Every structure is written in structure tokens, then in C-alpha cells.
Amino acid sequence: MLSGYDTSPHGELLVSTFTAATGAFDPEAFWLAWDRGSEINVDTFGPSWEFWTVIYAELAELRKRYAVPPLDPSADATLALLSA
């Protein structure tokens, strides 16, 4: 609400960017996430992706189906932030 962006997928990305400007931005983690996302075989941001058709699927199966590269736990910046 503070930023003025809406809750559309596009707005949520902008809210994330807005929030990151307060010092939470981790460029290394950002580009790692970017690289991993560029390797998947589905556009989860596109209008043709049907979120509701996969809500009961196993996470491991979806990661395999969408070719999601594994995330090395040592590169997970969220874990580092939570333990600080």
C-alpha cells in the first residue's frame, strides 16, 4: 500500500523492487535467481500458465516437469538473512 503498486503480478514485482531499495537487495542472489528462472521451461508469469491446475502436484514433480535448476543451500540468501 505504501508504494502505490497494485497486487497484479506486475505490481507485485514492482513492490519487491521498491522494498529491495531499503537495503535488502542482494545482487548476487538476484542474478542467481534470474539465471535459474531463465532455465525453466514454463512461463509462470505468462497468462497461459494455469496455477490452479497444479496446486495439488508434488513440488518435486513440478520442479522436474518445469526443469527448475536445484538451489544450492549455501546460495540461499534467505537462510543467511534469517540466521543473522
Gaussian input, Z-matrix of N, CA and C with variables (Angstrom, degrees):
# hf/3-21g

backbone

0 1
 N
 C     1     B1
 C     2     B2     1     A1
 N     3     B3     2     A2     1     D1
 C     4     B4     3     A3     2     D2
 C     5     B5     4     A4     3     D3
 N     6     B6     5     A5     4     D4
 C     7     B7     6     A6     5     D5
 C     8     B8     7     A7     6     D6
 N     9     B9     8     A8     7     D7
 C    10    B10     9     A9     8     D8
 C    11    B11    10    A10     9     D9
 N    12    B12    11    A11    10    D10
 C    13    B13    12    A12    11    D11
 C    14    B14    13    A13    12    D12
 N    15    B15    14    A14    13    D13
 C    16    B16    15    A15    14    D14
 C    17    B17    16    A16    15    D15
 N    18    B18    17    A17    16    D16
 C    19    B19    18    A18    17    D17
 C    20    B20    19    A19    18    D18
 N    21    B21    20    A20    19    D19
 C    22    B22    21    A21    20    D20
 C    23    B23    22    A22    21    D21
 N    24    B24    23    A23    22    D22
 C    25    B25    24    A24    23    D23
 C    26    B26    25    A25    24    D24
 N    27    B27    26    A26    25    D25
 C    28    B28    27    A27    26    D26
 C    29    B29    28    A28    27    D27
 N    30    B30    29    A29    28    D28
 C    31    B31    30    A30    29    D29
 C    32    B32    31    A31    30    D30
 N    33    B33    32    A32    31    D31
 C    34    B34    33    A33    32    D32
 C    35    B35    34    A34    33    D33
 N    36    B36    35    A35    34    D34
 C    37    B37    36    A36    35    D35
 C    38    B38    37    A37    36    D36
 N    39    B39    38    A38    37    D37
 C    40    B40    39    A39    38    D38
 C    41    B41    40    A40    39    D39
 N    42    B42    41    A41    40    D40
 C    43    B43    42    A42    41    D41
 C    44    B44    43    A43    42    D42
 N    45    B45    44    A44    43    D43
 C    46    B46    45    A45    44    D44
 C    47    B47    46    A46    45    D45
 N    48    B48    47    A47    46    D46
 C    49    B49    48    A48    47    D47
 C    50    B50    49    A49    48    D48
 N    51    B51    50    A50    49    D49
 C    52    B52    51    A51    50    D50
 C    53    B53    52    A52    51    D51
 N    54    B54    53    A53    52    D52
 C    55    B55    54    A54    53    D53
 C    56    B56    55    A55    54    D54
 N    57    B57    56    A56    55    D55
 C    58    B58    57    A57    56    D56
 C    59    B59    58    A58    57    D57
 N    60    B60    59    A59    58    D58
 C    61    B61    60    A60    59    D59
 C    62    B62    61    A61    60    D60
 N    63    B63    62    A62    61    D61
 C    64    B64    63    A63    62    D62
 C    65    B65    64    A64    63    D63
 N    66    B66    65    A65    64    D64
 C    67    B67    66    A66    65    D65
 C    68    B68    67    A67    66    D66
 N    69    B69    68    A68    67    D67
 C    70    B70    69    A69    68    D68
 C    71    B71    70    A70    69    D69
 N    72    B72    71    A71    70    D70
 C    73    B73    72    A72    71    D71
 C    74    B74    73    A73    72    D72
 N    75    B75    74    A74    73    D73
 C    76    B76    75    A75    74    D74
 C    77    B77    76    A76    75    D75
 N    78    B78    77    A77    76    D76
 C    79    B79    78    A78    77    D77
 C    80    B80    79    A79    78    D78
 N    81    B81    80    A80    79    D79
 C    82    B82    81    A81    80    D80
 C    83    B83    82    A82    81    D81
 N    84    B84    83    A83    82    D82
 C    85    B85    84    A84    83    D83
 C    86    B86    85    A85    84    D84
 N    87    B87    86    A86    85    D85
 C    88    B88    87    A87    86    D86
 C    89    B89    88    A88    87    D87
 N    90    B90    89    A89    88    D88
 C    91    B91    90    A90    89    D89
 C    92    B92    91    A91    90    D90
 N    93    B93    92    A92    91    D91
 C    94    B94    93    A93    92    D92
 C    95    B95    94    A94    93    D93
 N    96    B96    95    A95    94    D94
 C    97    B97    96    A96    95    D95
 C    98    B98    97    A97    96    D96
 N    99    B99    98    A98    97    D97
 C   100   B100    99    A99    98    D98
 C   101   B101   100   A100    99    D99
 N   102   B102   101   A101   100   D100
 C   103   B103   102   A102   101   D101
 C   104   B104   103   A103   102   D102
 N   105   B105   104   A104   103   D103
 C   106   B106   105   A105   104   D104
 C   107   B107   106   A106   105   D105
 N   108   B108   107   A107   106   D106
 C   109   B109   108   A108   107   D107
 C   110   B110   109   A109   108   D108
 N   111   B111   110   A110   109   D109
 C   112   B112   111   A111   110   D110
 C   113   B113   112   A112   111   D111
 N   114   B114   113   A113   112   D112
 C   115   B115   114   A114   113   D113
 C   116   B116   115   A115   114   D114
 N   117   B117   116   A116   115   D115
 C   118   B118   117   A117   116   D116
 C   119   B119   118   A118   117   D117
 N   120   B120   119   A119   118   D118
 C   121   B121   120   A120   119   D119
 C   122   B122   121   A121   120   D120
 N   123   B123   122   A122   121   D121
 C   124   B124   123   A123   122   D122
 C   125   B125   124   A124   123   D123
 N   126   B126   125   A125   124   D124
 C   127   B127   126   A126   125   D125
 C   128   B128   127   A127   126   D126
 N   129   B129   128   A128   127   D127
 C   130   B130   129   A129   128   D128
 C   131   B131   130   A130   129   D129
 N   132   B132   131   A131   130   D130
 C   133   B133   132   A132   131   D131
 C   134   B134   133   A133   132   D132
 N   135   B135   134   A134   133   D133
 C   136   B136   135   A135   134   D134
 C   137   B137   136   A136   135   D135
 N   138   B138   137   A137   136   D136
 C   139   B139   138   A138   137   D137
 C   140   B140   139   A139   138   D138
 N   141   B141   140   A140   139   D139
 C   142   B142   141   A141   140   D140
 C   143   B143   142   A142   141   D141
 N   144   B144   143   A143   142   D142
 C   145   B145   144   A144   143   D143
 C   146   B146   145   A145   144   D144
 N   147   B147   146   A146   145   D145
 C   148   B148   147   A147   146   D146
 C   149   B149   148   A148   147   D147
 N   150   B150   149   A149   148   D148
 C   151   B151   150   A150   149   D149
 C   152   B152   151   A151   150   D150
 N   153   B153   152   A152   151   D151
 C   154   B154   153   A153   152   D152
 C   155   B155   154   A154   153   D153
 N   156   B156   155   A155   154   D154
 C   157   B157   156   A156   155   D155
 C   158   B158   157   A157   156   D156
 N   159   B159   158   A158   157   D157
 C   160   B160   159   A159   158   D158
 C   161   B161   160   A160   159   D159
 N   162   B162   161   A161   160   D160
 C   163   B163   162   A162   161   D161
 C   164   B164   163   A163   162   D162
 N   165   B165   164   A164   163   D163
 C   166   B166   165   A165   164   D164
 C   167   B167   166   A166   165   D165
 N   168   B168   167   A167   166   D166
 C   169   B169   168   A168   167   D167
 C   170   B170   169   A169   168   D168
 N   171   B171   170   A170   169   D169
 C   172   B172   171   A171   170   D170
 C   173   B173   172   A172   171   D171
 N   174   B174   173   A173   172   D172
 C   175   B175   174   A174   173   D173
 C   176   B176   175   A175   174   D174
 N   177   B177   176   A176   175   D175
 C   178   B178   177   A177   176   D176
 C   179   B179   178   A178   177   D177
 N   180   B180   179   A179   178   D178
 C   181   B181   180   A180   179   D179
 C   182   B182   181   A181   180   D180
 N   183   B183   182   A182   181   D181
 C   184   B184   183   A183   182   D182
 C   185   B185   184   A184   183   D183
 N   186   B186   185   A185   184   D184
 C   187   B187   186   A186   185   D185
 C   188   B188   187   A187   186   D186
 N   189   B189   188   A188   187   D187
 C   190   B190   189   A189   188   D188
 C   191   B191   190   A190   189   D189
 N   192   B192   191   A191   190   D190
 C   193   B193   192   A192   191   D191
 C   194   B194   193   A193   192   D192
 N   195   B195   194   A194   193   D193
 C   196   B196   195   A195   194   D194
 C   197   B197   196   A196   195   D195
 N   198   B198   197   A197   196   D196
 C   199   B199   198   A198   197   D197
 C   200   B200   199   A199   198   D198
 N   201   B201   200   A200   199   D199
 C   202   B202   201   A201   200   D200
 C   203   B203   202   A202   201   D201
 N   204   B204   203   A203   202   D202
 C   205   B205   204   A204   203   D203
 C   206   B206   205   A205   204   D204
 N   207   B207   206   A206   205   D205
 C   208   B208   207   A207   206   D206
 C   209   B209   208   A208   207   D207
 N   210   B210   209   A209   208   D208
 C   211   B211   210   A210   209   D209
 C   212   B212   211   A211   210   D210
 N   213   B213   212   A212   211   D211
 C   214   B214   213   A213   212   D212
 C   215   B215   214   A214   213   D213
 N   216   B216   215   A215   214   D214
 C   217   B217   216   A216   215   D215
 C   218   B218   217   A217   216   D216
 N   219   B219   218   A218   217   D217
 C   220   B220   219   A219   218   D218
 C   221   B221   220   A220   219   D219
 N   222   B222   221   A221   220   D220
 C   223   B223   222   A222   221   D221
 C   224   B224   223   A223   222   D222
 N   225   B225   224   A224   223   D223
 C   226   B226   225   A225   224   D224
 C   227   B227   226   A226   225   D225
 N   228   B228   227   A227   226   D226
 C   229   B229   228   A228   227   D227
 C   230   B230   229   A229   228   D228
 N   231   B231   230   A230   229   D229
 C   232   B232   231   A231   230   D230
 C   233   B233   232   A232   231   D231
 N   234   B234   233   A233   232   D232
 C   235   B235   234   A234   233   D233
 C   236   B236   235   A235   234   D234
 N   237   B237   236   A236   235   D235
 C   238   B238   237   A237   236   D236
 C   239   B239   238   A238   237   D237
 N   240   B240   239   A239   238   D238
 C   241   B241   240   A240   239   D239
 C   242   B242   241   A241   240   D240
 N   243   B243   242   A242   241   D241
 C   244   B244   243   A243   242   D242
 C   245   B245   244   A244   243   D243
 N   246   B246   245   A245   244   D244
 C   247   B247   246   A246   245   D245
 C   248   B248   247   A247   246   D246
 N   249   B249   248   A248   247   D247
 C   250   B250   249   A249   248   D248
 C   251   B251   250   A250   249   D249

   B1=1.4458
   B2=1.5209
   B3=1.3156
   B4=1.4534
   B5=1.5156
   B6=1.3233
   B7=1.4581
   B8=1.5219
   B9=1.3260
   B10=1.4469
   B11=1.5173
   B12=1.3386
   B13=1.4559
   B14=1.5278
   B15=1.3212
   B16=1.4583
   B17=1.5305
   B18=1.3323
   B19=1.4668
   B20=1.5198
   B21=1.3251
   B22=1.4666
   B23=1.5292
   B24=1.3211
   B25=1.4668
   B26=1.5273
   B27=1.3214
   B28=1.4654
   B29=1.5314
   B30=1.3196
   B31=1.4543
   B32=1.5160
   B33=1.3230
   B34=1.4634
   B35=1.5303
   B36=1.3365
   B37=1.4644
   B38=1.5259
   B39=1.3168
   B40=1.4583
   B41=1.5258
   B42=1.3243
   B43=1.4728
   B44=1.5297
   B45=1.3224
   B46=1.4600
   B47=1.5266
   B48=1.3138
   B49=1.4579
   B50=1.5181
   B51=1.3080
   B52=1.4611
   B53=1.5268
   B54=1.3209
   B55=1.4570
   B56=1.5204
   B57=1.3169
   B58=1.4597
   B59=1.5191
   B60=1.3105
   B61=1.4682
   B62=1.5196
   B63=1.3339
   B64=1.4696
   B65=1.5193
   B66=1.3238
   B67=1.4624
   B68=1.5117
   B69=1.3085
   B70=1.4562
   B71=1.5272
   B72=1.3204
   B73=1.4567
   B74=1.5166
   B75=1.3098
   B76=1.4711
   B77=1.5253
   B78=1.3287
   B79=1.4616
   B80=1.5236
   B81=1.3203
   B82=1.4642
   B83=1.5243
   B84=1.3240
   B85=1.4611
   B86=1.5295
   B87=1.3215
   B88=1.4582
   B89=1.5264
   B90=1.3343
   B91=1.4686
   B92=1.5177
   B93=1.3290
   B94=1.4665
   B95=1.5333
   B96=1.3254
   B97=1.4697
   B98=1.5279
   B99=1.3098
   B100=1.4685
   B101=1.5334
   B102=1.3312
   B103=1.4660
   B104=1.5241
   B105=1.3298
   B106=1.4590
   B107=1.5190
   B108=1.3379
   B109=1.4492
   B110=1.5210
   B111=1.3210
   B112=1.4688
   B113=1.5235
   B114=1.3233
   B115=1.4616
   B116=1.5274
   B117=1.3377
   B118=1.4621
   B119=1.5224
   B120=1.3156
   B121=1.4656
   B122=1.5286
   B123=1.3278
   B124=1.4677
   B125=1.5285
   B126=1.3140
   B127=1.4595
   B128=1.5243
   B129=1.3296
   B130=1.4610
   B131=1.5210
   B132=1.3059
   B133=1.4580
   B134=1.5263
   B135=1.3262
   B136=1.4592
   B137=1.5105
   B138=1.3222
   B139=1.4708
   B140=1.5243
   B141=1.3156
   B142=1.4677
   B143=1.5301
   B144=1.3407
   B145=1.4626
   B146=1.5212
   B147=1.3074
   B148=1.4613
   B149=1.5251
   B150=1.3036
   B151=1.4649
   B152=1.5297
   B153=1.3124
   B154=1.4620
   B155=1.5265
   B156=1.3180
   B157=1.4675
   B158=1.5254
   B159=1.3195
   B160=1.4718
   B161=1.5256
   B162=1.3193
   B163=1.4712
   B164=1.5277
   B165=1.3166
   B166=1.4602
   B167=1.5246
   B168=1.3067
   B169=1.4688
   B170=1.5233
   B171=1.3064
   B172=1.4642
   B173=1.5277
   B174=1.3139
   B175=1.4621
   B176=1.5272
   B177=1.3173
   B178=1.4661
   B179=1.5245
   B180=1.3351
   B181=1.4576
   B182=1.5230
   B183=1.3480
   B184=1.4611
   B185=1.5298
   B186=1.3213
   B187=1.4659
   B188=1.5231
   B189=1.3187
   B190=1.4649
   B191=1.5280
   B192=1.3297
   B193=1.4633
   B194=1.5293
   B195=1.3136
   B196=1.4612
   B197=1.5315
   B198=1.3351
   B199=1.4748
   B200=1.5262
   B201=1.3276
   B202=1.4634
   B203=1.5258
   B204=1.3276
   B205=1.4673
   B206=1.5281
   B207=1.3141
   B208=1.4639
   B209=1.5229
   B210=1.3165
   B211=1.4631
   B212=1.5184
   B213=1.3052
   B214=1.4612
   B215=1.5268
   B216=1.3336
   B217=1.4605
   B218=1.5250
   B219=1.3117
   B220=1.4621
   B221=1.5334
   B222=1.3248
   B223=1.4593
   B224=1.5242
   B225=1.3253
   B226=1.4560
   B227=1.5282
   B228=1.3193
   B229=1.4525
   B230=1.5226
   B231=1.3276
   B232=1.4574
   B233=1.5238
   B234=1.3306
   B235=1.4656
   B236=1.5258
   B237=1.3123
   B238=1.4676
   B239=1.5256
   B240=1.3184
   B241=1.4624
   B242=1.5247
   B243=1.3263
   B244=1.4575
   B245=1.5187
   B246=1.3200
   B247=1.4651
   B248=1.5311
   B249=1.2999
   B250=1.4838
   B251=1.5100
   A1=110.39
   A2=117.02
   A3=119.36
   A4=112.65
   A5=116.92
   A6=120.47
   A7=112.71
   A8=117.03
   A9=120.82
   A10=114.23
   A11=117.55
   A12=120.41
   A13=109.84
   A14=115.30
   A15=119.66
   A16=111.28
   A17=115.82
   A18=120.63
   A19=113.01
   A20=116.53
   A21=119.37
   A22=107.90
   A23=118.41
   A24=118.78
   A25=112.43
   A26=117.14
   A27=120.70
   A28=110.62
   A29=116.03
   A30=120.40
   A31=112.51
   A32=117.11
   A33=120.89
   A34=111.28
   A35=116.70
   A36=119.57
   A37=110.68
   A38=115.94
   A39=119.31
   A40=111.77
   A41=117.40
   A42=120.65
   A43=109.58
   A44=116.36
   A45=120.45
   A46=110.81
   A47=116.43
   A48=120.88
   A49=110.78
   A50=116.73
   A51=122.44
   A52=110.65
   A53=116.06
   A54=121.78
   A55=111.60
   A56=117.24
   A57=121.35
   A58=111.84
   A59=117.06
   A60=120.25
   A61=112.37
   A62=119.38
   A63=122.34
   A64=112.15
   A65=117.21
   A66=119.85
   A67=113.67
   A68=117.84
   A69=120.81
   A70=112.44
   A71=117.75
   A72=120.57
   A73=111.01
   A74=115.42
   A75=123.11
   A76=106.33
   A77=118.25
   A78=120.47
   A79=114.06
   A80=117.79
   A81=120.28
   A82=111.08
   A83=116.42
   A84=120.38
   A85=110.79
   A86=116.79
   A87=121.10
   A88=111.06
   A89=116.53
   A90=119.73
   A91=111.90
   A92=117.78
   A93=120.02
   A94=109.55
   A95=116.03
   A96=120.14
   A97=110.45
   A98=116.79
   A99=121.53
   A100=110.13
   A101=115.66
   A102=120.18
   A103=111.58
   A104=117.09
   A105=120.28
   A106=110.74
   A107=117.07
   A108=120.87
   A109=112.90
   A110=116.10
   A111=118.90
   A112=112.15
   A113=117.05
   A114=121.23
   A115=113.88
   A116=118.20
   A117=118.34
   A118=110.40
   A119=116.16
   A120=120.58
   A121=113.91
   A122=116.66
   A123=120.94
   A124=107.58
   A125=116.13
   A126=120.76
   A127=108.37
   A128=116.81
   A129=120.86
   A130=112.22
   A131=117.02
   A132=122.27
   A133=110.94
   A134=116.69
   A135=121.82
   A136=112.65
   A137=116.47
   A138=120.95
   A139=113.90
   A140=118.85
   A141=119.58
   A142=112.74
   A143=118.04
   A144=120.08
   A145=109.02
   A146=115.94
   A147=122.32
   A148=110.42
   A149=116.66
   A150=122.81
   A151=112.13
   A152=116.25
   A153=120.73
   A154=113.17
   A155=118.58
   A156=120.06
   A157=112.26
   A158=117.64
   A159=119.73
   A160=113.34
   A161=117.69
   A162=118.56
   A163=113.95
   A164=117.74
   A165=119.94
   A166=113.28
   A167=116.71
   A168=120.86
   A169=110.08
   A170=115.68
   A171=120.93
   A172=108.92
   A173=115.78
   A174=120.95
   A175=111.90
   A176=117.52
   A177=120.85
   A178=110.86
   A179=116.62
   A180=120.31
   A181=111.04
   A182=116.92
   A183=119.96
   A184=111.46
   A185=116.05
   A186=118.85
   A187=110.76
   A188=116.72
   A189=120.62
   A190=110.11
   A191=117.15
   A192=121.67
   A193=111.63
   A194=116.53
   A195=121.13
   A196=113.12
   A197=116.47
   A198=121.97
   A199=112.17
   A200=115.44
   A201=120.41
   A202=109.02
   A203=117.39
   A204=119.30
   A205=110.34
   A206=117.82
   A207=119.69
   A208=111.10
   A209=115.54
   A210=122.00
   A211=108.19
   A212=115.72
   A213=121.41
   A214=107.93
   A215=118.76
   A216=120.08
   A217=113.70
   A218=117.29
   A219=118.86
   A220=112.17
   A221=117.45
   A222=121.81
   A223=112.32
   A224=117.14
   A225=121.40
   A226=108.86
   A227=116.52
   A228=121.47
   A229=112.41
   A230=117.60
   A231=120.36
   A232=110.61
   A233=116.56
   A234=119.33
   A235=110.73
   A236=117.02
   A237=120.39
   A238=111.06
   A239=117.12
   A240=120.84
   A241=111.45
   A242=116.90
   A243=120.46
   A244=112.86
   A245=116.58
   A246=119.42
   A247=111.96
   A248=117.85
   A249=121.07
   A250=112.17
   D1=-39.51
   D2=-178.98
   D3=-60.50
   D4=-39.59
   D5=-175.36
   D6=-75.10
   D7=-24.87
   D8=-178.46
   D9=90.51
   D10=-3.25
   D11=179.07
   D12=-80.71
   D13=151.46
   D14=-178.90
   D15=-85.50
   D16=-177.30
   D17=-176.98
   D18=-97.78
   D19=16.67
   D20=173.26
   D21=-68.05
   D22=162.95
   D23=176.51
   D24=-54.18
   D25=-41.78
   D26=178.71
   D27=-64.14
   D28=-44.53
   D29=178.48
   D30=-61.91
   D31=-39.18
   D32=179.18
   D33=-63.71
   D34=-38.16
   D35=175.71
   D36=-63.39
   D37=-41.20
   D38=179.00
   D39=-67.54
   D40=-36.98
   D41=175.76
   D42=-61.65
   D43=-42.78
   D44=178.33
   D45=-59.93
   D46=-43.74
   D47=178.56
   D48=-65.10
   D49=-43.74
   D50=178.04
   D51=-57.77
   D52=-46.58
   D53=-179.03
   D54=-66.28
   D55=-38.40
   D56=-178.20
   D57=-63.07
   D58=-25.11
   D59=-179.25
   D60=-67.28
   D61=-10.11
   D62=-179.51
   D63=-85.27
   D64=9.61
   D65=176.69
   D66=111.48
   D67=-5.00
   D68=-178.04
   D69=-86.25
   D70=-5.40
   D71=-176.31
   D72=-69.81
   D73=130.56
   D74=177.87
   D75=-120.09
   D76=96.85
   D77=-175.28
   D78=-57.21
   D79=-39.00
   D80=-179.56
   D81=-63.60
   D82=-45.35
   D83=178.75
   D84=-67.26
   D85=-36.73
   D86=178.01
   D87=-59.07
   D88=-50.19
   D89=-177.19
   D90=-71.07
   D91=-29.93
   D92=173.97
   D93=-64.23
   D94=-46.02
   D95=178.21
   D96=-62.68
   D97=-40.40
   D98=177.95
   D99=-59.55
   D100=-49.17
   D101=-179.75
   D102=-61.25
   D103=-44.81
   D104=179.90
   D105=-63.06
   D106=-42.54
   D107=179.92
   D108=-65.90
   D109=-30.35
   D110=-179.75
   D111=-72.67
   D112=-14.04
   D113=-178.41
   D114=-92.26
   D115=-13.19
   D116=-177.19
   D117=-75.18
   D118=159.76
   D119=-173.26
   D120=-103.81
   D121=18.76
   D122=177.82
   D123=-139.65
   D124=146.80
   D125=177.13
   D126=-97.87
   D127=93.22
   D128=-177.81
   D129=-73.45
   D130=-3.25
   D131=176.68
   D132=-101.09
   D133=-12.69
   D134=-176.89
   D135=-79.68
   D136=156.53
   D137=-177.92
   D138=-69.06
   D139=-16.78
   D140=-178.30
   D141=-86.59
   D142=-12.03
   D143=179.16
   D144=-77.74
   D145=126.29
   D146=-177.26
   D147=-101.21
   D148=94.66
   D149=179.77
   D150=-53.79
   D151=-45.77
   D152=-174.18
   D153=-65.93
   D154=-20.12
   D155=-179.29
   D156=-77.44
   D157=-10.56
   D158=-176.60
   D159=-122.69
   D160=9.98
   D161=-174.57
   D162=-65.22
   D163=-23.05
   D164=179.75
   D165=-100.41
   D166=1.21
   D167=179.82
   D168=-73.81
   D169=149.81
   D170=176.56
   D171=-69.42
   D172=139.12
   D173=-178.30
   D174=-58.19
   D175=-44.30
   D176=179.69
   D177=-60.96
   D178=-38.09
   D179=179.42
   D180=-66.95
   D181=-40.83
   D182=178.69
   D183=-66.36
   D184=-41.00
   D185=177.83
   D186=-60.64
   D187=-38.77
   D188=177.85
   D189=-69.30
   D190=-46.73
   D191=-178.68
   D192=-59.88
   D193=-39.84
   D194=-176.66
   D195=-92.66
   D196=0.99
   D197=179.30
   D198=58.64
   D199=45.61
   D200=178.68
   D201=-76.81
   D202=121.26
   D203=178.71
   D204=-64.23
   D205=144.96
   D206=178.83
   D207=-64.36
   D208=152.33
   D209=176.80
   D210=-105.92
   D211=116.20
   D212=176.29
   D213=-64.25
   D214=123.16
   D215=-178.78
   D216=-55.53
   D217=-28.24
   D218=178.92
   D219=-71.90
   D220=-16.01
   D221=179.34
   D222=-99.29
   D223=0.67
   D224=-178.55
   D225=-81.22
   D226=98.02
   D227=-176.08
   D228=-62.83
   D229=-26.45
   D230=179.43
   D231=-62.40
   D232=-42.23
   D233=178.43
   D234=-61.76
   D235=-40.05
   D236=179.02
   D237=-64.63
   D238=-41.57
   D239=179.20
   D240=-65.13
   D241=-40.16
   D242=-178.68
   D243=-69.16
   D244=-28.62
   D245=-178.27
   D246=-89.37
   D247=-5.56
   D248=-179.24
   D249=-76.27

